[in-house]
């Protein structure tokens, strides 16, 4: 959530920023509710103070106490209602975007930062990943419904090697490996900003009142939920591997072929807790780690700075890496990294003890790899006969050096 005290002090700056996210009206409603709450707090305090008398009250004082008690009950009821309205609106207001995030609300408004590598001239009609590997979506659909897939044989080895490769490389950068839970309570989903905004895309296990996470970001953010960290502990950097689940309800009709957009997928996610003044540098470090992985795999890619109106509720700034997909003739997202500043930390009550007292940490997240990297590898390193030359970096981790048709 945003810092309400800071918003009161600079309402115009917050409003201007939040308008870029389409949340100007929500912010105004929050400020109105906050103003109402602020007028009631001192009145309730004043009435409570009047209830405290020393010695035996006089008949006149008893009458005054009776009237004050009745008024206090009304004021406390109004105060509770105002608090509820304020808290509900506070949950809806997103993190203001960073000034460096471009204006706009769509993919095409993203700002290209750089391109690295040139798409190969294959000299033949490229196959897509379903034609290059034993990825069985028909049997997956028979078992579980649409957007599920079996990966069989050589491609299963390739995918598992990809995750092990990513964990090893980012471990060398100081990220501690974590195998987190994938079922979490509502407060973790709310705390990371996925509720209420992303509810349509989340799987819920109603019997147990738990949620299946769409990213290990949720579990990693919740690792220090409710804790006060020491300043000299920071930054804390984690790398979580988990199975992820996403309903993709908001993507009906998009990328229905193959594994590009599925309900169940695996991912290695990076997560950072740091001091506020360090989050900009940590964000660039996460992007550098993502780029290093894509570069070692030899994939052509571009980096884009996501437009303010296309950012999620928690993100103040986000970079995407888009790899080249020959079968589609375009760049597609394979990773993202976001600076969520203190937005998640306030909700999750993750703080640190600094020189000026206790204050919220900043949190950041970034995708190391998903199966989309594997799809890009299959497509970019195919030959005319349908075989795939696997990047050498993956072979020590169990990937085959070459995937022949039908393997």
Secondary structure as a PSIPRED ss2 file (coil, helix, strand):
# PSIPRED VFORMAT (PSIPRED V4.0)

   1 X C   1.000  0.000  0.000
   2 X C   1.000  0.000  0.000
   3 X C   1.000  0.000  0.000
   4 X H   0.000  1.000  0.000
   5 X H   0.000  1.000  0.000
   6 X H   0.000  1.000  0.000
   7 X H   0.000  1.000  0.000
   8 X H   0.000  1.000  0.000
   9 X H   0.000  1.000  0.000
  10 X C   1.000  0.000  0.000
  11 X H   0.000  1.000  0.000
  12 X H   0.000  1.000  0.000
  13 X H   0.000  1.000  0.000
  14 X H   0.000  1.000  0.000
  15 X H   0.000  1.000  0.000
  16 X H   0.000  1.000  0.000
  17 X H   0.000  1.000  0.000
  18 X H   0.000  1.000  0.000
  19 X H   0.000  1.000  0.000
  20 X C   1.000  0.000  0.000
  21 X C   1.000  0.000  0.000
  22 X C   1.000  0.000  0.000
  23 X C   1.000  0.000  0.000
  24 X H   0.000  1.000  0.000
  25 X H   0.000  1.000  0.000
  26 X H   0.000  1.000  0.000
  27 X H   0.000  1.000  0.000
  28 X H   0.000  1.000  0.000
  29 X H   0.000  1.000  0.000
  30 X H   0.000  1.000  0.000
  31 X H   0.000  1.000  0.000
  32 X H   0.000  1.000  0.000
  33 X H   0.000  1.000  0.000
  34 X H   0.000  1.000  0.000
  35 X H   0.000  1.000  0.000
  36 X H   0.000  1.000  0.000
  37 X H   0.000  1.000  0.000
  38 X H   0.000  1.000  0.000
  39 X H   0.000  1.000  0.000
  40 X H   0.000  1.000  0.000
  41 X H   0.000  1.000  0.000
  42 X H   0.000  1.000  0.000
  43 X H   0.000  1.000  0.000
  44 X H   0.000  1.000  0.000
  45 X H   0.000  1.000  0.000
  46 X H   0.000  1.000  0.000
  47 X H   0.000  1.000  0.000
  48 X H   0.000  1.000  0.000
  49 X H   0.000  1.000  0.000
  50 X H   0.000  1.000  0.000
  51 X C   1.000  0.000  0.000
  52 X C   1.000  0.000  0.000
  53 X C   1.000  0.000  0.000
  54 X C   1.000  0.000  0.000
  55 X C   1.000  0.000  0.000
  56 X C   1.000  0.000  0.000
  57 X C   1.000  0.000  0.000
  58 X C   1.000  0.000  0.000
  59 X H   0.000  1.000  0.000
  60 X H   0.000  1.000  0.000
  61 X H   0.000  1.000  0.000
  62 X H   0.000  1.000  0.000
  63 X H   0.000  1.000  0.000
  64 X H   0.000  1.000  0.000
  65 X H   0.000  1.000  0.000
  66 X H   0.000  1.000  0.000
  67 X H   0.000  1.000  0.000
  68 X H   0.000  1.000  0.000
  69 X H   0.000  1.000  0.000
  70 X H   0.000  1.000  0.000
  71 X H   0.000  1.000  0.000
  72 X H   0.000  1.000  0.000
  73 X H   0.000  1.000  0.000
  74 X H   0.000  1.000  0.000
  75 X H   0.000  1.000  0.000
  76 X H   0.000  1.000  0.000
  77 X H   0.000  1.000  0.000
  78 X H   0.000  1.000  0.000
  79 X H   0.000  1.000  0.000
  80 X H   0.000  1.000  0.000
  81 X H   0.000  1.000  0.000
  82 X H   0.000  1.000  0.000
  83 X H   0.000  1.000  0.000
  84 X H   0.000  1.000  0.000
  85 X H   0.000  1.000  0.000
  86 X H   0.000  1.000  0.000
  87 X H   0.000  1.000  0.000
  88 X H   0.000  1.000  0.000
  89 X H   0.000  1.000  0.000
  90 X H   0.000  1.000  0.000
  91 X H   0.000  1.000  0.000
  92 X H   0.000  1.000  0.000
  93 X C   1.000  0.000  0.000
  94 X C   1.000  0.000  0.000
  95 X C   1.000  0.000  0.000
  96 X C   1.000  0.000  0.000
  97 X C   1.000  0.000  0.000
  98 X C   1.000  0.000  0.000
  99 X C   1.000  0.000  0.000
 100 X C   1.000  0.000  0.000
 101 X C   1.000  0.000  0.000
 102 X C   1.000  0.000  0.000
 103 X C   1.000  0.000  0.000
 104 X C   1.000  0.000  0.000
 105 X C   1.000  0.000  0.000
 106 X C   1.000  0.000  0.000
 107 X H   0.000  1.000  0.000
 108 X H   0.000  1.000  0.000
 109 X H   0.000  1.000  0.000
 110 X C   1.000  0.000  0.000
 111 X E   0.000  0.000  1.000
 112 X E   0.000  0.000  1.000
 113 X E   0.000  0.000  1.000
 114 X E   0.000  0.000  1.000
 115 X E   0.000  0.000  1.000
 116 X E   0.000  0.000  1.000
 117 X C   1.000  0.000  0.000
 118 X C   1.000  0.000  0.000
 119 X C   1.000  0.000  0.000
 120 X C   1.000  0.000  0.000
 121 X C   1.000  0.000  0.000
 122 X C   1.000  0.000  0.000
 123 X C   1.000  0.000  0.000
 124 X C   1.000  0.000  0.000
 125 X C   1.000  0.000  0.000
 126 X C   1.000  0.000  0.000
 127 X C   1.000  0.000  0.000
 128 X C   1.000  0.000  0.000
 129 X H   0.000  1.000  0.000
 130 X H   0.000  1.000  0.000
 131 X H   0.000  1.000  0.000
 132 X H   0.000  1.000  0.000
 133 X C   1.000  0.000  0.000
 134 X C   1.000  0.000  0.000
 135 X E   0.000  0.000  1.000
 136 X E   0.000  0.000  1.000
 137 X H   0.000  1.000  0.000
 138 X H   0.000  1.000  0.000
 139 X H   0.000  1.000  0.000
 140 X H   0.000  1.000  0.000
 141 X H   0.000  1.000  0.000
 142 X H   0.000  1.000  0.000
 143 X H   0.000  1.000  0.000
 144 X H   0.000  1.000  0.000
 145 X C   1.000  0.000  0.000
 146 X C   1.000  0.000  0.000
 147 X C   1.000  0.000  0.000
 148 X C   1.000  0.000  0.000
 149 X C   1.000  0.000  0.000
 150 X E   0.000  0.000  1.000
 151 X E   0.000  0.000  1.000
 152 X C   1.000  0.000  0.000
 153 X C   1.000  0.000  0.000
 154 X H   0.000  1.000  0.000
 155 X H   0.000  1.000  0.000
 156 X H   0.000  1.000  0.000
 157 X H   0.000  1.000  0.000
 158 X H   0.000  1.000  0.000
 159 X H   0.000  1.000  0.000
 160 X H   0.000  1.000  0.000
 161 X H   0.000  1.000  0.000
 162 X H   0.000  1.000  0.000
 163 X H   0.000  1.000  0.000
 164 X H   0.000  1.000  0.000
 165 X H   0.000  1.000  0.000
 166 X H   0.000  1.000  0.000
 167 X H   0.000  1.000  0.000
 168 X H   0.000  1.000  0.000
 169 X H   0.000  1.000  0.000
 170 X H   0.000  1.000  0.000
 171 X H   0.000  1.000  0.000
 172 X C   1.000  0.000  0.000
 173 X C   1.000  0.000  0.000
 174 X C   1.000  0.000  0.000
 175 X C   1.000  0.000  0.000
 176 X E   0.000  0.000  1.000
 177 X E   0.000  0.000  1.000
 178 X E   0.000  0.000  1.000
 179 X C   1.000  0.000  0.000
 180 X C   1.000  0.000  0.000
 181 X C   1.000  0.000  0.000
 182 X C   1.000  0.000  0.000
 183 X E   0.000  0.000  1.000
 184 X E   0.000  0.000  1.000
 185 X C   1.000  0.000  0.000
 186 X H   0.000  1.000  0.000
 187 X H   0.000  1.000  0.000
 188 X H   0.000  1.000  0.000
 189 X H   0.000  1.000  0.000
 190 X H   0.000  1.000  0.000
 191 X H   0.000  1.000  0.000
 192 X C   1.000  0.000  0.000
 193 X C   1.000  0.000  0.000
 194 X C   1.000  0.000  0.000
 195 X C   1.000  0.000  0.000
 196 X C   1.000  0.000  0.000
 197 X C   1.000  0.000  0.000
 198 X C   1.000  0.000  0.000
 199 X H   0.000  1.000  0.000
 200 X H   0.000  1.000  0.000
 201 X H   0.000  1.000  0.000
 202 X C   1.000  0.000  0.000
 203 X E   0.000  0.000  1.000
 204 X E   0.000  0.000  1.000
 205 X E   0.000  0.000  1.000
 206 X C   1.000  0.000  0.000
 207 X C   1.000  0.000  0.000
 208 X C   1.000  0.000  0.000
 209 X C   1.000  0.000  0.000
 210 X E   0.000  0.000  1.000
 211 X E   0.000  0.000  1.000
 212 X E   0.000  0.000  1.000
 213 X C   1.000  0.000  0.000
 214 X C   1.000  0.000  0.000
 215 X C   1.000  0.000  0.000
 216 X C   1.000  0.000  0.000
 217 X H   0.000  1.000  0.000
 218 X H   0.000  1.000  0.000
 219 X H   0.000  1.000  0.000
 220 X H   0.000  1.000  0.000
 221 X H   0.000  1.000  0.000
 222 X H   0.000  1.000  0.000
 223 X H   0.000  1.000  0.000
 224 X H   0.000  1.000  0.000
 225 X C   1.000  0.000  0.000
 226 X C   1.000  0.000  0.000
 227 X C   1.000  0.000  0.000
 228 X E   0.000  0.000  1.000
 229 X E   0.000  0.000  1.000
 230 X E   0.000  0.000  1.000
 231 X H   0.000  1.000  0.000
 232 X H   0.000  1.000  0.000
 233 X H   0.000  1.000  0.000
 234 X C   1.000  0.000  0.000
 235 X C   1.000  0.000  0.000
 236 X E   0.000  0.000  1.000
 237 X E   0.000  0.000  1.000
 238 X E   0.000  0.000  1.000
 239 X E   0.000  0.000  1.000
 240 X E   0.000  0.000  1.000
 241 X E   0.000  0.000  1.000
 242 X E   0.000  0.000  1.000
 243 X E   0.000  0.000  1.000
 244 X E   0.000  0.000  1.000
 245 X E   0.000  0.000  1.000
 246 X C   1.000  0.000  0.000
 247 X C   1.000  0.000  0.000
 248 X C   1.000  0.000  0.000
 249 X H   0.000  1.000  0.000
 250 X H   0.000  1.000  0.000
 251 X H   0.000  1.000  0.000
 252 X C   1.000  0.000  0.000
 253 X C   1.000  0.000  0.000
 254 X C   1.000  0.000  0.000
 255 X C   1.000  0.000  0.000
 256 X C   1.000  0.000  0.000
 257 X C   1.000  0.000  0.000
 258 X C   1.000  0.000  0.000
 259 X C   1.000  0.000  0.000
 260 X C   1.000  0.000  0.000
 261 X C   1.000  0.000  0.000
 262 X C   1.000  0.000  0.000
 263 X C   1.000  0.000  0.000
 264 X E   0.000  0.000  1.000
 265 X E   0.000  0.000  1.000
 266 X E   0.000  0.000  1.000
 267 X E   0.000  0.000  1.000
 268 X E   0.000  0.000  1.000
 269 X E   0.000  0.000  1.000
 270 X E   0.000  0.000  1.000
 271 X E   0.000  0.000  1.000
 272 X E   0.000  0.000  1.000
 273 X E   0.000  0.000  1.000
 274 X E   0.000  0.000  1.000
 275 X C   1.000  0.000  0.000
 276 X H   0.000  1.000  0.000
 277 X H   0.000  1.000  0.000
 278 X H   0.000  1.000  0.000
 279 X H   0.000  1.000  0.000
 280 X H   0.000  1.000  0.000
 281 X H   0.000  1.000  0.000
 282 X H   0.000  1.000  0.000
 283 X H   0.000  1.000  0.000
 284 X H   0.000  1.000  0.000
 285 X H   0.000  1.000  0.000
 286 X H   0.000  1.000  0.000
 287 X H   0.000  1.000  0.000
 288 X H   0.000  1.000  0.000
 289 X H   0.000  1.000  0.000
 290 X H   0.000  1.000  0.000
 291 X H   0.000  1.000  0.000
 292 X H   0.000  1.000  0.000
 293 X H   0.000  1.000  0.000
 294 X H   0.000  1.000  0.000
 295 X H   0.000  1.000  0.000
 296 X H   0.000  1.000  0.000
 297 X H   0.000  1.000  0.000
 298 X C   1.000  0.000  0.000
 299 X C   1.000  0.000  0.000
 300 X C   1.000  0.000  0.000
 301 X E   0.000  0.000  1.000
 302 X E   0.000  0.000  1.000
 303 X E   0.000  0.000  1.000
 304 X E   0.000  0.000  1.000
 305 X E   0.000  0.000  1.000
 306 X C   1.000  0.000  0.000
 307 X C   1.000  0.000  0.000
 308 X H   0.000  1.000  0.000
 309 X H   0.000  1.000  0.000
 310 X H   0.000  1.000  0.000
 311 X C   1.000  0.000  0.000
 312 X C   1.000  0.000  0.000
 313 X C   1.000  0.000  0.000
 314 X C   1.000  0.000  0.000
 315 X C   1.000  0.000  0.000
 316 X C   1.000  0.000  0.000
 317 X E   0.000  0.000  1.000
 318 X E   0.000  0.000  1.000
 319 X E   0.000  0.000  1.000
 320 X E   0.000  0.000  1.000
 321 X E   0.000  0.000  1.000
 322 X E   0.000  0.000  1.000
 323 X E   0.000  0.000  1.000
 324 X E   0.000  0.000  1.000
 325 X E   0.000  0.000  1.000
 326 X C   1.000  0.000  0.000
 327 X C   1.000  0.000  0.000
 328 X C   1.000  0.000  0.000
 329 X C   1.000  0.000  0.000
 330 X E   0.000  0.000  1.000
 331 X E   0.000  0.000  1.000
 332 X E   0.000  0.000  1.000
 333 X E   0.000  0.000  1.000
 334 X E   0.000  0.000  1.000
 335 X E   0.000  0.000  1.000
 336 X E   0.000  0.000  1.000
 337 X E   0.000  0.000  1.000
 338 X E   0.000  0.000  1.000
 339 X E   0.000  0.000  1.000
 340 X C   1.000  0.000  0.000
 341 X C   1.000  0.000  0.000
 342 X C   1.000  0.000  0.000
 343 X H   0.000  1.000  0.000
 344 X H   0.000  1.000  0.000
 345 X H   0.000  1.000  0.000
 346 X H   0.000  1.000  0.000
 347 X H   0.000  1.000  0.000
 348 X H   0.000  1.000  0.000
 349 X C   1.000  0.000  0.000
 350 X C   1.000  0.000  0.000
 351 X E   0.000  0.000  1.000
 352 X E   0.000  0.000  1.000
 353 X E   0.000  0.000  1.000
 354 X E   0.000  0.000  1.000
 355 X C   1.000  0.000  0.000
 356 X C   1.000  0.000  0.000
 357 X E   0.000  0.000  1.000
 358 X E   0.000  0.000  1.000
 359 X E   0.000  0.000  1.000
 360 X E   0.000  0.000  1.000
 361 X C   1.000  0.000  0.000
 362 X E   0.000  0.000  1.000
 363 X E   0.000  0.000  1.000
 364 X E   0.000  0.000  1.000
 365 X E   0.000  0.000  1.000
 366 X E   0.000  0.000  1.000
 367 X E   0.000  0.000  1.000
 368 X E   0.000  0.000  1.000
 369 X E   0.000  0.000  1.000
 370 X E   0.000  0.000  1.000
 371 X H   0.000  1.000  0.000
 372 X H   0.000  1.000  0.000
 373 X H   0.000  1.000  0.000
 374 X H   0.000  1.000  0.000
 375 X H   0.000  1.000  0.000
 376 X H   0.000  1.000  0.000
 377 X H   0.000  1.000  0.000
 378 X H   0.000  1.000  0.000
 379 X H   0.000  1.000  0.000
 380 X H   0.000  1.000  0.000
 381 X C   1.000  0.000  0.000
 382 X E   0.000  0.000  1.000
 383 X C   1.000  0.000  0.000
 384 X C   1.000  0.000  0.000
 385 X C   1.000  0.000  0.000
 386 X C   1.000  0.000  0.000
 387 X C   1.000  0.000  0.000
 388 X E   0.000  0.000  1.000
 389 X E   0.000  0.000  1.000
 390 X C   1.000  0.000  0.000
 391 X C   1.000  0.000  0.000
 392 X H   0.000  1.000  0.000
 393 X H   0.000  1.000  0.000
 394 X H   0.000  1.000  0.000
 395 X H   0.000  1.000  0.000
 396 X C   1.000  0.000  0.000
 397 X C   1.000  0.000  0.000
 398 X C   1.000  0.000  0.000
 399 X C   1.000  0.000  0.000
 400 X C   1.000  0.000  0.000
 401 X C   1.000  0.000  0.000
 402 X E   0.000  0.000  1.000
 403 X E   0.000  0.000  1.000
 404 X C   1.000  0.000  0.000
 405 X C   1.000  0.000  0.000
 406 X C   1.000  0.000  0.000
 407 X C   1.000  0.000  0.000
